[in-house]
């Protein structure tokens, strides 16, 4: 039988140094939610070849401009 080496104490799975937490106001939350839903649908359209990659990228840029989502910078 193998013996485990190391501590069995619970430890965080991520390093929290430098991690920032942002509180969202209601409007920011609505913009973020709308952006995520719209882009989910656009990704499905892209996967089903209803739109081209260029159309998707152009649309994404327009939605980032319109909704100014917190996560928008993460995807671009």
N, C-alpha and C positions, 0 to 999 in steps of 0.2 A: 504494500500500500504506500502511495506517495505521500510525502509530508509537504504541506504548503510552507513556503518561506515568505516572511514578511508579516506585517501587521494586519489584523482583521478589523481594526478600528475603521469606522466609516470615514471616508475622506471625500472632499469635493472632487468632482470629475473634471472641473475646469479651474484654471488659475484665475483668481479674482483680482489680481493686481492690475490696476489701471482700468477696471471695468466701470463704466459709467451707467447710471440708471436715469432715465429721463421720464418725467411725468408728462402725460399727454392731456391736453385739454379736450373737450368734447369735439370741437371742430377738427382738430388734428387726428383724433381717432376716426372720425367719419371719413376724412380724406384718405387715411391709410387703408381703411376697410374698403372703400370704393375702389381705390387703386388696385388692391390685391384681387378683388373680385373681377374687375375688368381685365386685368392682365392674365388671370387664370383662364378666362374665356378666350382671350387672344391666343394664349399658348395652345389651347385645344384646337382653335381654328388653324393655327400653324401646323400642328401635328396631323390634322386631317387634310392638309394641303388646300385649305380654302383661301389662305392668304400666303404671300411669298415672305421670305425672310426679310427683304427690304421693307415691305409693307408693315411687318411686325415691328421692326426697329423704329420706323418712322412713327408708328402708332404709340409705341412705348415712350418715345421722346415727348410726344404731344401729351400723353397722360401724366408724365412726370411734371411737365410744365403746368398742366391744369390742376393737378391734385397736390403737388409738392409733398410727396410722401416722405416720411422718415426713412423708409427702406429703399426709396428710389435710388439713392447713391450706392446701395449695396449691390444692385443688379446691373448698373451701368458701368 
